[in-house]
Amino acid sequence: MEKIVGRLERGDVPLEESIAIYERGEALKARCSQLLAEAEARVERITLNADGKPTGTAPLDPE
């Protein structure tokens, strides 16, 4: 992503290549967002008993 942004910011890339680079950046952004959402869905919090000892896990954001 950094290379893509750098090339676009320099402005020395032909228009057609700029469009292709931008589209690639958008695809990478979408994939990263998807992976992050999947990772967040798997995150759990540790549950504790009255003594503060771990008893298991529960969803981070129960629905």
mmJSON file of the N, C-alpha and C atoms, coordinates in Angstrom:
{"data_MODEL":{"atom_site":{
"group_PDB":["ATOM","ATOM","ATOM","ATOM","ATOM","ATOM","ATOM","ATOM","ATOM","ATOM","ATOM","ATOM","ATOM","ATOM","ATOM","ATOM","ATOM","ATOM","ATOM","ATOM","ATOM","ATOM","ATOM","ATOM","ATOM","ATOM","ATOM","ATOM","ATOM","ATOM","ATOM","ATOM","ATOM","ATOM","ATOM","ATOM","ATOM","ATOM","ATOM","ATOM","ATOM","ATOM","ATOM","ATOM","ATOM","ATOM","ATOM","ATOM","ATOM","ATOM","ATOM","ATOM","ATOM","ATOM","ATOM","ATOM","ATOM","ATOM","ATOM","ATOM","ATOM","ATOM","ATOM","ATOM","ATOM","ATOM","ATOM","ATOM","ATOM","ATOM","ATOM","ATOM","ATOM","ATOM","ATOM","ATOM","ATOM","ATOM","ATOM","ATOM","ATOM","ATOM","ATOM","ATOM","ATOM","ATOM","ATOM","ATOM","ATOM","ATOM","ATOM","ATOM","ATOM","ATOM","ATOM","ATOM","ATOM","ATOM","ATOM","ATOM","ATOM","ATOM","ATOM","ATOM","ATOM","ATOM","ATOM","ATOM","ATOM","ATOM","ATOM","ATOM","ATOM","ATOM","ATOM","ATOM","ATOM","ATOM","ATOM","ATOM","ATOM","ATOM","ATOM","ATOM","ATOM","ATOM","ATOM","ATOM","ATOM","ATOM","ATOM","ATOM","ATOM","ATOM","ATOM","ATOM","ATOM","ATOM","ATOM","ATOM","ATOM","ATOM","ATOM","ATOM","ATOM","ATOM","ATOM","ATOM","ATOM","ATOM","ATOM","ATOM","ATOM","ATOM","ATOM","ATOM","ATOM","ATOM","ATOM","ATOM","ATOM","ATOM","ATOM","ATOM","ATOM","ATOM","ATOM","ATOM","ATOM","ATOM","ATOM","ATOM","ATOM","ATOM","ATOM","ATOM","ATOM","ATOM","ATOM","ATOM","ATOM","ATOM","ATOM","ATOM","ATOM","ATOM","ATOM","ATOM","ATOM"],
"id":[1,2,3,4,5,6,7,8,9,10,11,12,13,14,15,16,17,18,19,20,21,22,23,24,25,26,27,28,29,30,31,32,33,34,35,36,37,38,39,40,41,42,43,44,45,46,47,48,49,50,51,52,53,54,55,56,57,58,59,60,61,62,63,64,65,66,67,68,69,70,71,72,73,74,75,76,77,78,79,80,81,82,83,84,85,86,87,88,89,90,91,92,93,94,95,96,97,98,99,100,101,102,103,104,105,106,107,108,109,110,111,112,113,114,115,116,117,118,119,120,121,122,123,124,125,126,127,128,129,130,131,132,133,134,135,136,137,138,139,140,141,142,143,144,145,146,147,148,149,150,151,152,153,154,155,156,157,158,159,160,161,162,163,164,165,166,167,168,169,170,171,172,173,174,175,176,177,178,179,180,181,182,183,184,185,186,187,188,189],
"type_symbol":["N","C","C","N","C","C","N","C","C","N","C","C","N","C","C","N","C","C","N","C","C","N","C","C","N","C","C","N","C","C","N","C","C","N","C","C","N","C","C","N","C","C","N","C","C","N","C","C","N","C","C","N","C","C","N","C","C","N","C","C","N","C","C","N","C","C","N","C","C","N","C","C","N","C","C","N","C","C","N","C","C","N","C","C","N","C","C","N","C","C","N","C","C","N","C","C","N","C","C","N","C","C","N","C","C","N","C","C","N","C","C","N","C","C","N","C","C","N","C","C","N","C","C","N","C","C","N","C","C","N","C","C","N","C","C","N","C","C","N","C","C","N","C","C","N","C","C","N","C","C","N","C","C","N","C","C","N","C","C","N","C","C","N","C","C","N","C","C","N","C","C","N","C","C","N","C","C","N","C","C","N","C","C","N","C","C","N","C","C"],
"label_atom_id":["N","CA","C","N","CA","C","N","CA","C","N","CA","C","N","CA","C","N","CA","C","N","CA","C","N","CA","C","N","CA","C","N","CA","C","N","CA","C","N","CA","C","N","CA","C","N","CA","C","N","CA","C","N","CA","C","N","CA","C","N","CA","C","N","CA","C","N","CA","C","N","CA","C","N","CA","C","N","CA","C","N","CA","C","N","CA","C","N","CA","C","N","CA","C","N","CA","C","N","CA","C","N","CA","C","N","CA","C","N","CA","C","N","CA","C","N","CA","C","N","CA","C","N","CA","C","N","CA","C","N","CA","C","N","CA","C","N","CA","C","N","CA","C","N","CA","C","N","CA","C","N","CA","C","N","CA","C","N","CA","C","N","CA","C","N","CA","C","N","CA","C","N","CA","C","N","CA","C","N","CA","C","N","CA","C","N","CA","C","N","CA","C","N","CA","C","N","CA","C","N","CA","C","N","CA","C","N","CA","C","N","CA","C","N","CA","C","N","CA","C"],
"label_alt_id":[null,null,null,null,null,null,null,null,null,null,null,null,null,null,null,null,null,null,null,null,null,null,null,null,null,null,null,null,null,null,null,null,null,null,null,null,null,null,null,null,null,null,null,null,null,null,null,null,null,null,null,null,null,null,null,null,null,null,null,null,null,null,null,null,null,null,null,null,null,null,null,null,null,null,null,null,null,null,null,null,null,null,null,null,null,null,null,null,null,null,null,null,null,null,null,null,null,null,null,null,null,null,null,null,null,null,null,null,null,null,null,null,null,null,null,null,null,null,null,null,null,null,null,null,null,null,null,null,null,null,null,null,null,null,null,null,null,null,null,null,null,null,null,null,null,null,null,null,null,null,null,null,null,null,null,null,null,null,null,null,null,null,null,null,null,null,null,null,null,null,null,null,null,null,null,null,null,null,null,null,null,null,null,null,null,null,null,null,null],
"label_comp_id":["MET","MET","MET","GLU","GLU","GLU","LYS","LYS","LYS","ILE","ILE","ILE","VAL","VAL","VAL","GLY","GLY","GLY","ARG","ARG","ARG","LEU","LEU","LEU","GLU","GLU","GLU","ARG","ARG","ARG","GLY","GLY","GLY","ASP","ASP","ASP","VAL","VAL","VAL","PRO","PRO","PRO","LEU","LEU","LEU","GLU","GLU","GLU","GLU","GLU","GLU","SER","SER","SER","ILE","ILE","ILE","ALA","ALA","ALA","ILE","ILE","ILE","TYR","TYR","TYR","GLU","GLU","GLU","ARG","ARG","ARG","GLY","GLY","GLY","GLU","GLU","GLU","ALA","ALA","ALA","LEU","LEU","LEU","LYS","LYS","LYS","ALA","ALA","ALA","ARG","ARG","ARG","CYS","CYS","CYS","SER","SER","SER","GLN","GLN","GLN","LEU","LEU","LEU","LEU","LEU","LEU","ALA","ALA","ALA","GLU","GLU","GLU","ALA","ALA","ALA","GLU","GLU","GLU","ALA","ALA","ALA","ARG","ARG","ARG","VAL","VAL","VAL","GLU","GLU","GLU","ARG","ARG","ARG","ILE","ILE","ILE","THR","THR","THR","LEU","LEU","LEU","ASN","ASN","ASN","ALA","ALA","ALA","ASP","ASP","ASP","GLY","GLY","GLY","LYS","LYS","LYS","PRO","PRO","PRO","THR","THR","THR","GLY","GLY","GLY","THR","THR","THR","ALA","ALA","ALA","PRO","PRO","PRO","LEU","LEU","LEU","ASP","ASP","ASP","PRO","PRO","PRO","GLU","GLU","GLU"],
"label_asym_id":["A","A","A","A","A","A","A","A","A","A","A","A","A","A","A","A","A","A","A","A","A","A","A","A","A","A","A","A","A","A","A","A","A","A","A","A","A","A","A","A","A","A","A","A","A","A","A","A","A","A","A","A","A","A","A","A","A","A","A","A","A","A","A","A","A","A","A","A","A","A","A","A","A","A","A","A","A","A","A","A","A","A","A","A","A","A","A","A","A","A","A","A","A","A","A","A","A","A","A","A","A","A","A","A","A","A","A","A","A","A","A","A","A","A","A","A","A","A","A","A","A","A","A","A","A","A","A","A","A","A","A","A","A","A","A","A","A","A","A","A","A","A","A","A","A","A","A","A","A","A","A","A","A","A","A","A","A","A","A","A","A","A","A","A","A","A","A","A","A","A","A","A","A","A","A","A","A","A","A","A","A","A","A","A","A","A","A","A","A"],
"label_entity_id":["1","1","1","1","1","1","1","1","1","1","1","1","1","1","1","1","1","1","1","1","1","1","1","1","1","1","1","1","1","1","1","1","1","1","1","1","1","1","1","1","1","1","1","1","1","1","1","1","1","1","1","1","1","1","1","1","1","1","1","1","1","1","1","1","1","1","1","1","1","1","1","1","1","1","1","1","1","1","1","1","1","1","1","1","1","1","1","1","1","1","1","1","1","1","1","1","1","1","1","1","1","1","1","1","1","1","1","1","1","1","1","1","1","1","1","1","1","1","1","1","1","1","1","1","1","1","1","1","1","1","1","1","1","1","1","1","1","1","1","1","1","1","1","1","1","1","1","1","1","1","1","1","1","1","1","1","1","1","1","1","1","1","1","1","1","1","1","1","1","1","1","1","1","1","1","1","1","1","1","1","1","1","1","1","1","1","1","1","1"],
"label_seq_id":[1,1,1,2,2,2,3,3,3,4,4,4,5,5,5,6,6,6,7,7,7,8,8,8,9,9,9,10,10,10,11,11,11,12,12,12,13,13,13,14,14,14,15,15,15,16,16,16,17,17,17,18,18,18,19,19,19,20,20,20,21,21,21,22,22,22,23,23,23,24,24,24,25,25,25,26,26,26,27,27,27,28,28,28,29,29,29,30,30,30,31,31,31,32,32,32,33,33,33,34,34,34,35,35,35,36,36,36,37,37,37,38,38,38,39,39,39,40,40,40,41,41,41,42,42,42,43,43,43,44,44,44,45,45,45,46,46,46,47,47,47,48,48,48,49,49,49,50,50,50,51,51,51,52,52,52,53,53,53,54,54,54,55,55,55,56,56,56,57,57,57,58,58,58,59,59,59,60,60,60,61,61,61,62,62,62,63,63,63],
"pdbx_PDB_ins_code":[null,null,null,null,null,null,null,null,null,null,null,null,null,null,null,null,null,null,null,null,null,null,null,null,null,null,null,null,null,null,null,null,null,null,null,null,null,null,null,null,null,null,null,null,null,null,null,null,null,null,null,null,null,null,null,null,null,null,null,null,null,null,null,null,null,null,null,null,null,null,null,null,null,null,null,null,null,null,null,null,null,null,null,null,null,null,null,null,null,null,null,null,null,null,null,null,null,null,null,null,null,null,null,null,null,null,null,null,null,null,null,null,null,null,null,null,null,null,null,null,null,null,null,null,null,null,null,null,null,null,null,null,null,null,null,null,null,null,null,null,null,null,null,null,null,null,null,null,null,null,null,null,null,null,null,null,null,null,null,null,null,null,null,null,null,null,null,null,null,null,null,null,null,null,null,null,null,null,null,null,null,null,null,null,null,null,null,null,null],
"Cartn_x":[0.822,0.0,0.869,1.939,2.797,3.43,3.844,4.434,3.401,2.184,1.116,0.861,0.704,0.454,1.62,2.829,4.007,4.053,3.774,3.786,2.707,1.534,0.451,0.757,1.35,1.662,2.756,3.702,4.762,4.199,3.151,2.512,3.266,4.229,5.011,4.583,3.368,2.849,1.789,1.805,0.782,-0.626,-1.599,-2.98,-3.498,-3.35,-3.854,-3.211,-1.922,-1.233,-1.685,-1.928,-2.43,-3.769,-4.628,-5.947,-5.786,-4.915,-4.691,-4.097,-3.161,-2.545,-3.592,-4.424,-5.474,-6.429,-6.837,-7.746,-7.112,-5.827,-5.123,-5.113,-4.889,-4.922,-6.282,-7.333,-8.691,-8.958,-8.481,-8.661,-7.907,-6.681,-5.909,-6.59,-7.122,-7.819,-9.034,-9.796,-10.977,-10.585,-9.525,-9.072,-8.6,-7.86,-7.393,-8.567,-9.561,-10.752,-11.474,-11.556,-12.202,-11.436,-10.118,-9.306,-9.417,-9.444,-9.585,-10.932,-11.996,-13.327,-13.378,-12.755,-12.726,-11.936,-10.824,-10.005,-10.765,-11.425,-12.192,-13.315,-13.898,-14.981,-14.471,-13.181,-12.615,-12.067,-11.95,-11.383,-12.358,-11.812,-12.617,-12.014,-12.822,-12.304,-12.273,-11.358,-11.206,-12.204,-12.942,-13.884,-13.195,-13.533,-12.93,-14.005,-13.631,-14.568,-14.453,-15.146,-15.153,-13.767,-12.915,-11.549,-10.591,-11.089,-10.237,-9.449,-9.818,-9.123,-9.844,-9.094,-9.711,-10.61,-11.785,-12.735,-13.052,-12.625,-12.92,-12.916,-13.6,-13.692,-15.133,-15.384,-16.693,-16.465,-17.444,-17.284,-16.977,-16.143,-15.785,-16.993,-17.781,-18.999,-20.189,-20.745,-21.888,-23.075,-23.74,-24.911,-26.189],
"Cartn_y":[-1.188,0.0,1.255,1.235,2.42,2.717,1.68,1.888,2.468,1.968,2.463,3.934,4.287,5.685,6.569,6.092,6.868,7.152,6.148,6.34,7.323,7.218,8.131,9.557,9.708,11.042,11.734,10.961,11.564,12.17,11.575,12.126,11.881,10.984,10.734,9.447,8.999,7.772,8.155,7.534,7.82,7.561,8.249,8.171,6.741,5.972,4.596,3.76,3.924,3.186,3.68,4.97,5.524,4.91,4.764,4.162,2.712,1.972,0.567,0.456,1.329,1.32,1.646,2.638,3.018,1.85,1.18,0.043,-1.079,-1.305,-2.321,-1.936,-0.673,-0.181,-0.381,-0.105,-0.301,-1.773,-2.661,-4.098,-4.546,-4.052,-4.39,-3.877,-2.668,-2.085,-2.931,-3.357,-4.177,-5.505,-6.114,-7.4,-7.241,-6.185,-5.929,-5.69,-4.964,-4.713,-6.019,-6.889,-8.183,-9.02,-9.076,-9.848,-9.301,-7.978,-7.368,-7.713,-7.647,-7.979,-9.434,-10.334,-11.744,-11.948,-11.245,-11.363,-10.827,-9.7,-9.12,-10.051,-10.787,-11.707,-12.873,-13.188,-14.302,-13.89,-12.613,-12.146,-12.456,-12.977,-13.296,-12.651,-12.502,-11.972,-13.105,-13.005,-14.023,-13.729,-14.751,-14.586,-15.008,-14.337,-14.598,-14.971,-15.784,-16.102,-15.027,-15.218,-14.228,-14.012,-15.027,-14.913,-14.284,-13.965,-13.374,-14.382,-15.667,-16.694,-16.934,-17.177,-17.421,-18.648,-18.518,-19.644,-20.041,-19.27,-19.578,-18.302,-18.365,-17.204,-16.94,-15.732,-15.324,-14.388,-14.26,-13.326,-11.917,-11.194,-9.848,-8.927,-8.991,-8.176,-9.09,-9.657,-10.558,-9.805,-10.482,-9.849,-10.453],
"Cartn_z":[0.0,0.0,0.0,0.797,0.864,-0.488,-1.194,-2.521,-3.479,-3.393,-4.265,-4.0,-2.739,-2.375,-2.805,-2.573,-2.956,-4.445,-5.246,-6.701,-7.137,-6.541,-6.911,-6.462,-5.29,-4.776,-5.59,-6.117,-6.932,-8.206,-8.733,-9.918,-11.209,-11.196,-12.409,-13.12,-12.855,-13.446,-14.477,-15.656,-16.664,-16.118,-16.676,-16.196,-16.128,-17.187,-17.2,-16.094,-15.899,-14.843,-13.472,-13.336,-12.066,-11.705,-12.692,-12.451,-12.01,-12.691,-12.331,-10.93,-10.606,-9.279,-8.213,-8.479,-7.535,-7.301,-8.386,-8.256,-7.431,-7.625,-6.838,-5.358,-5.083,-3.714,-3.067,-3.823,-3.304,-3.005,-3.882,-3.656,-2.41,-2.23,-1.033,0.225,0.164,1.313,1.684,0.686,0.938,1.577,1.074,1.624,3.067,3.336,4.704,5.645,5.189,6.011,6.32,5.317,5.511,6.531,6.39,7.327,8.749,8.888,10.2,10.823,10.039,10.553,11.008,10.241,10.623,11.909,12.041,13.254,14.462,14.296,15.402,15.833,14.894,15.231,16.074,15.974,16.727,18.088,18.334,19.597,20.732,21.8,22.966,24.195,25.209,26.463,27.475,28.397,29.432,30.543,30.953,32.06,33.349,34.42,35.727,36.734,37.718,38.793,39.884,40.991,42.075,42.674,42.589,43.114,42.109,40.92,39.901,39.084,39.213,38.449,37.121,36.057,34.745,34.777,34.169,34.102,32.678,31.742,30.338,29.509,28.386,27.518,27.119,26.678,26.196,25.025,24.131,23.016,23.529,22.797,23.205,23.204,22.157,22.038,21.832,22.909,22.747,22.157,21.231,20.581,21.061],
"occupancy":[1.0,1.0,1.0,1.0,1.0,1.0,1.0,1.0,1.0,1.0,1.0,1.0,1.0,1.0,1.0,1.0,1.0,1.0,1.0,1.0,1.0,1.0,1.0,1.0,1.0,1.0,1.0,1.0,1.0,1.0,1.0,1.0,1.0,1.0,1.0,1.0,1.0,1.0,1.0,1.0,1.0,1.0,1.0,1.0,1.0,1.0,1.0,1.0,1.0,1.0,1.0,1.0,1.0,1.0,1.0,1.0,1.0,1.0,1.0,1.0,1.0,1.0,1.0,1.0,1.0,1.0,1.0,1.0,1.0,1.0,1.0,1.0,1.0,1.0,1.0,1.0,1.0,1.0,1.0,1.0,1.0,1.0,1.0,1.0,1.0,1.0,1.0,1.0,1.0,1.0,1.0,1.0,1.0,1.0,1.0,1.0,1.0,1.0,1.0,1.0,1.0,1.0,1.0,1.0,1.0,1.0,1.0,1.0,1.0,1.0,1.0,1.0,1.0,1.0,1.0,1.0,1.0,1.0,1.0,1.0,1.0,1.0,1.0,1.0,1.0,1.0,1.0,1.0,1.0,1.0,1.0,1.0,1.0,1.0,1.0,1.0,1.0,1.0,1.0,1.0,1.0,1.0,1.0,1.0,1.0,1.0,1.0,1.0,1.0,1.0,1.0,1.0,1.0,1.0,1.0,1.0,1.0,1.0,1.0,1.0,1.0,1.0,1.0,1.0,1.0,1.0,1.0,1.0,1.0,1.0,1.0,1.0,1.0,1.0,1.0,1.0,1.0,1.0,1.0,1.0,1.0,1.0,1.0,1.0,1.0,1.0,1.0,1.0,1.0],
"B_iso_or_equiv":[0.0,0.0,0.0,0.0,0.0,0.0,0.0,0.0,0.0,0.0,0.0,0.0,0.0,0.0,0.0,0.0,0.0,0.0,0.0,0.0,0.0,0.0,0.0,0.0,0.0,0.0,0.0,0.0,0.0,0.0,0.0,0.0,0.0,0.0,0.0,0.0,0.0,0.0,0.0,0.0,0.0,0.0,0.0,0.0,0.0,0.0,0.0,0.0,0.0,0.0,0.0,0.0,0.0,0.0,0.0,0.0,0.0,0.0,0.0,0.0,0.0,0.0,0.0,0.0,0.0,0.0,0.0,0.0,0.0,0.0,0.0,0.0,0.0,0.0,0.0,0.0,0.0,0.0,0.0,0.0,0.0,0.0,0.0,0.0,0.0,0.0,0.0,0.0,0.0,0.0,0.0,0.0,0.0,0.0,0.0,0.0,0.0,0.0,0.0,0.0,0.0,0.0,0.0,0.0,0.0,0.0,0.0,0.0,0.0,0.0,0.0,0.0,0.0,0.0,0.0,0.0,0.0,0.0,0.0,0.0,0.0,0.0,0.0,0.0,0.0,0.0,0.0,0.0,0.0,0.0,0.0,0.0,0.0,0.0,0.0,0.0,0.0,0.0,0.0,0.0,0.0,0.0,0.0,0.0,0.0,0.0,0.0,0.0,0.0,0.0,0.0,0.0,0.0,0.0,0.0,0.0,0.0,0.0,0.0,0.0,0.0,0.0,0.0,0.0,0.0,0.0,0.0,0.0,0.0,0.0,0.0,0.0,0.0,0.0,0.0,0.0,0.0,0.0,0.0,0.0,0.0,0.0,0.0,0.0,0.0,0.0,0.0,0.0,0.0],
"pdbx_formal_charge":[null,null,null,null,null,null,null,null,null,null,null,null,null,null,null,null,null,null,null,null,null,null,null,null,null,null,null,null,null,null,null,null,null,null,null,null,null,null,null,null,null,null,null,null,null,null,null,null,null,null,null,null,null,null,null,null,null,null,null,null,null,null,null,null,null,null,null,null,null,null,null,null,null,null,null,null,null,null,null,null,null,null,null,null,null,null,null,null,null,null,null,null,null,null,null,null,null,null,null,null,null,null,null,null,null,null,null,null,null,null,null,null,null,null,null,null,null,null,null,null,null,null,null,null,null,null,null,null,null,null,null,null,null,null,null,null,null,null,null,null,null,null,null,null,null,null,null,null,null,null,null,null,null,null,null,null,null,null,null,null,null,null,null,null,null,null,null,null,null,null,null,null,null,null,null,null,null,null,null,null,null,null,null,null,null,null,null,null,null],
"auth_seq_id":[1,1,1,2,2,2,3,3,3,4,4,4,5,5,5,6,6,6,7,7,7,8,8,8,9,9,9,10,10,10,11,11,11,12,12,12,13,13,13,14,14,14,15,15,15,16,16,16,17,17,17,18,18,18,19,19,19,20,20,20,21,21,21,22,22,22,23,23,23,24,24,24,25,25,25,26,26,26,27,27,27,28,28,28,29,29,29,30,30,30,31,31,31,32,32,32,33,33,33,34,34,34,35,35,35,36,36,36,37,37,37,38,38,38,39,39,39,40,40,40,41,41,41,42,42,42,43,43,43,44,44,44,45,45,45,46,46,46,47,47,47,48,48,48,49,49,49,50,50,50,51,51,51,52,52,52,53,53,53,54,54,54,55,55,55,56,56,56,57,57,57,58,58,58,59,59,59,60,60,60,61,61,61,62,62,62,63,63,63],
"auth_comp_id":["MET","MET","MET","GLU","GLU","GLU","LYS","LYS","LYS","ILE","ILE","ILE","VAL","VAL","VAL","GLY","GLY","GLY","ARG","ARG","ARG","LEU","LEU","LEU","GLU","GLU","GLU","ARG","ARG","ARG","GLY","GLY","GLY","ASP","ASP","ASP","VAL","VAL","VAL","PRO","PRO","PRO","LEU","LEU","LEU","GLU","GLU","GLU","GLU","GLU","GLU","SER","SER","SER","ILE","ILE","ILE","ALA","ALA","ALA","ILE","ILE","ILE","TYR","TYR","TYR","GLU","GLU","GLU","ARG","ARG","ARG","GLY","GLY","GLY","GLU","GLU","GLU","ALA","ALA","ALA","LEU","LEU","LEU","LYS","LYS","LYS","ALA","ALA","ALA","ARG","ARG","ARG","CYS","CYS","CYS","SER","SER","SER","GLN","GLN","GLN","LEU","LEU","LEU","LEU","LEU","LEU","ALA","ALA","ALA","GLU","GLU","GLU","ALA","ALA","ALA","GLU","GLU","GLU","ALA","ALA","ALA","ARG","ARG","ARG","VAL","VAL","VAL","GLU","GLU","GLU","ARG","ARG","ARG","ILE","ILE","ILE","THR","THR","THR","LEU","LEU","LEU","ASN","ASN","ASN","ALA","ALA","ALA","ASP","ASP","ASP","GLY","GLY","GLY","LYS","LYS","LYS","PRO","PRO","PRO","THR","THR","THR","GLY","GLY","GLY","THR","THR","THR","ALA","ALA","ALA","PRO","PRO","PRO","LEU","LEU","LEU","ASP","ASP","ASP","PRO","PRO","PRO","GLU","GLU","GLU"],
"auth_asym_id":["A","A","A","A","A","A","A","A","A","A","A","A","A","A","A","A","A","A","A","A","A","A","A","A","A","A","A","A","A","A","A","A","A","A","A","A","A","A","A","A","A","A","A","A","A","A","A","A","A","A","A","A","A","A","A","A","A","A","A","A","A","A","A","A","A","A","A","A","A","A","A","A","A","A","A","A","A","A","A","A","A","A","A","A","A","A","A","A","A","A","A","A","A","A","A","A","A","A","A","A","A","A","A","A","A","A","A","A","A","A","A","A","A","A","A","A","A","A","A","A","A","A","A","A","A","A","A","A","A","A","A","A","A","A","A","A","A","A","A","A","A","A","A","A","A","A","A","A","A","A","A","A","A","A","A","A","A","A","A","A","A","A","A","A","A","A","A","A","A","A","A","A","A","A","A","A","A","A","A","A","A","A","A","A","A","A","A","A","A"],
"auth_atom_id":["N","CA","C","N","CA","C","N","CA","C","N","CA","C","N","CA","C","N","CA","C","N","CA","C","N","CA","C","N","CA","C","N","CA","C","N","CA","C","N","CA","C","N","CA","C","N","CA","C","N","CA","C","N","CA","C","N","CA","C","N","CA","C","N","CA","C","N","CA","C","N","CA","C","N","CA","C","N","CA","C","N","CA","C","N","CA","C","N","CA","C","N","CA","C","N","CA","C","N","CA","C","N","CA","C","N","CA","C","N","CA","C","N","CA","C","N","CA","C","N","CA","C","N","CA","C","N","CA","C","N","CA","C","N","CA","C","N","CA","C","N","CA","C","N","CA","C","N","CA","C","N","CA","C","N","CA","C","N","CA","C","N","CA","C","N","CA","C","N","CA","C","N","CA","C","N","CA","C","N","CA","C","N","CA","C","N","CA","C","N","CA","C","N","CA","C","N","CA","C","N","CA","C","N","CA","C","N","CA","C","N","CA","C","N","CA","C","N","CA","C"],
"pdbx_PDB_model_num":[1,1,1,1,1,1,1,1,1,1,1,1,1,1,1,1,1,1,1,1,1,1,1,1,1,1,1,1,1,1,1,1,1,1,1,1,1,1,1,1,1,1,1,1,1,1,1,1,1,1,1,1,1,1,1,1,1,1,1,1,1,1,1,1,1,1,1,1,1,1,1,1,1,1,1,1,1,1,1,1,1,1,1,1,1,1,1,1,1,1,1,1,1,1,1,1,1,1,1,1,1,1,1,1,1,1,1,1,1,1,1,1,1,1,1,1,1,1,1,1,1,1,1,1,1,1,1,1,1,1,1,1,1,1,1,1,1,1,1,1,1,1,1,1,1,1,1,1,1,1,1,1,1,1,1,1,1,1,1,1,1,1,1,1,1,1,1,1,1,1,1,1,1,1,1,1,1,1,1,1,1,1,1,1,1,1,1,1,1]
}}}
